[in-house]
């Protein structure tokens, strides 16, 4: 993905996604987004992540990612995102990006970014880099990167390295959860 190839797309009135890809999603690596379990379905290199409202069992936010090979650690390119209207502007999608990052993944942006997607990357601005596809040289993002395509056709957004502050439990949150379960159990 290259910043010059980013196309700012008009906000969609409908998501245009086949939401059946998220049916039957199960918890991914015991990860949590805020207090919500991160759910996932996997089909080959395609990952379908979502979070549900536990009170209604209604899915609140959807994220489709492509697992990308060739990096020192596991990586995803975010291809599509969608937040149900009643759950928007609550930071859920930004928290999903952060959760995946805390699970040890490098996160790349997609080629086509809506204004909302650009806003997510701008929220993460102090923790992301712009990386050159050929040389892997990085630079800090500039304000213009979030409003218009860049002049360099070989650059893309990437979230890796130093971590943003957690919106919810971090990578090894399951260890704390298991400790609490043990303490609460009747085991000696």
C-alpha positions in Angstrom: 0.0 0.0 0.0 1.3 3.4 -0.9 0.1 6.7 0.5 -0.1 8.1 -3.1 -2.5 5.2 -3.9 -4.8 6.0 -1.0 -8.1 7.0 -2.3 -10.3 9.0 0.0 -13.7 7.3 -0.4 -17.0 8.8 0.3 -18.6 7.7 3.5 -20.8 4.7 2.7 -24.4 4.7 3.8 -24.2 0.9 4.0 -21.2 -1.3 4.7 -21.3 -3.4 1.6 -19.8 -6.3 3.5 -21.0 -9.9 3.6 -21.6 -10.0 7.4 -22.1 -13.8 7.3 -18.3 -14.0 7.3 -18.4 -13.0 11.0 -21.1 -15.5 12.0 -19.9 -18.0 14.6 -16.8 -15.9 15.4 -14.9 -17.1 18.5 -12.6 -15.4 20.9 -9.2 -14.6 19.4 -6.2 -15.4 21.6 -8.1 -14.5 24.7 -7.7 -10.9 23.6 -10.1 -8.1 24.7 -11.0 -4.8 23.2 -11.8 -2.6 26.1 -13.9 -5.1 28.1 -15.2 -6.9 25.1 -13.7 -10.2 23.8 -12.1 -9.9 20.4 -13.9 -12.4 18.2 -12.6 -13.8 14.9 -13.2 -16.1 12.0 -10.3 -17.2 9.8 -10.5 -18.2 6.1 -6.9 -18.8 4.8 -5.1 -15.5 5.1 -8.3 -13.5 5.7 -9.2 -12.6 9.3 -12.7 -11.4 10.2 -12.6 -9.6 13.6 -15.5 -8.2 15.5 -16.7 -7.3 18.9 -20.2 -7.9 20.3 -22.3 -6.0 22.9 -22.7 -8.7 25.6 -26.1 -7.3 26.6 -27.7 -7.7 23.2 -25.3 -10.1 21.4 -25.3 -7.6 18.6 -22.0 -7.1 16.8 -20.8 -3.5 17.2 -17.7 -3.3 15.0 -16.3 -5.3 12.2 -12.7 -5.5 10.8 -11.5 -7.5 7.9 -7.7 -8.0 7.7 -5.3 -9.8 5.5 -2.4 -11.6 7.1 0.8 -10.4 5.4 4.0 -12.5 5.3 7.6 -11.4 4.9 8.1 -9.4 8.1 10.0 -10.2 11.3 6.8 -10.6 13.2 3.2 -11.3 12.2 1.5 -8.6 10.3 -2.0 -7.6 9.1 -3.2 -5.2 6.5 -6.5 -3.7 7.5 -8.8 -4.1 4.4 -12.3 -3.1 5.6 -13.8 -1.8 8.8 -17.4 -1.0 9.8 -19.0 0.2 13.0 -22.7 0.0 13.5 -24.2 3.4 13.5 -25.3 3.4 17.2 -21.8 2.5 18.3 -19.8 5.1 16.2 -17.5 7.7 17.7 -16.8 5.7 20.8 -13.3 4.7 19.9 -14.1 1.0 19.3 -12.2 0.7 16.0 -9.2 2.5 17.3 -9.3 0.2 20.2 -9.5 -2.8 17.9 -6.3 -1.7 16.0 -4.6 -1.2 19.4 -5.7 -4.6 20.6 -4.3 -6.3 17.5 -1.0 -4.4 18.0 -0.8 -5.5 21.6 -1.3 -9.1 20.4 2.1 -8.7 18.7 1.0 -7.8 15.1 2.4 -5.1 12.9 -0.6 -3.3 11.4 -0.7 -1.7 7.9 -3.3 0.5 6.4 -5.3 -0.4 3.3 -5.0 1.4 -0.1 -8.6 2.8 0.0 -9.3 4.8 3.2 -12.5 6.5 4.1 -12.4 9.7 6.0 -13.2 7.6 9.1 -10.3 5.3 8.5 -8.0 8.3 8.0 -9.2 9.6 11.3 -8.3 6.4 13.0 -4.7 6.5 11.7 -4.6 10.2 12.7 -5.6 9.3 16.3 -2.6 6.9 16.3 -0.3 9.5 14.7 2.2 9.6 17.5 2.7 5.8 17.4 2.7 5.2 13.7 5.3 5.6 11.0 5.2 6.0 7.3 7.3 3.3 5.8 8.9 3.1 2.3 7.9 -0.2 0.6 11.3 -0.8 -1.0 13.9 0.5 1.5 11.8 0.0 4.7 13.0 3.5 5.7 10.5 5.1 8.1 9.5 8.7 8.7 7.1 10.4 11.0 3.7 11.1 9.5 2.8 14.6 8.6 -0.7 16.3 8.7 -0.9 16.2 4.9 -0.7 12.3 5.1 -4.2 12.3 6.7 -5.9 14.6 4.3 -4.5 13.9 0.8 -2.4 11.3 -1.0 1.3 11.6 -0.6 3.6 12.4 -3.6 5.7 9.3 -2.9 4.0 6.2 -4.4 5.9 3.7 -2.3 4.9 4.7 1.3 2.3 3.4 3.7 1.1 3.7 7.2 2.3 1.2 9.8 1.7 0.6 13.5 4.6 -1.3 15.0 7.3 -0.9 17.6 6.5 1.3 20.5 3.0 0.7 21.8 0.1 3.2 22.2 -1.4 3.2 25.6 -3.8 0.4 26.0 -7.5 1.1 25.7 -8.0 -2.3 27.4 -6.1 -5.3 28.5 -2.7 -5.7 26.9 -1.2 -8.7 25.1 -0.8 -11.0 28.0 -4.1 -10.0 29.7 -5.1 -13.7 29.8 -2.4 -14.3 32.5 -4.0 -11.8 34.8 -7.4 -13.3 34.0 -6.2 -16.8 34.7 -4.7 -15.6 38.0 -8.0 -14.1 39.1 -9.8 -17.3 38.1 -7.4 -19.3 40.2 -7.8 -17.0 43.2 -11.6 -17.1 42.9 -11.7 -20.9 42.6 -11.9 -23.3 45.5 -8.5 -24.7 44.7 -6.0 -24.8 47.6 
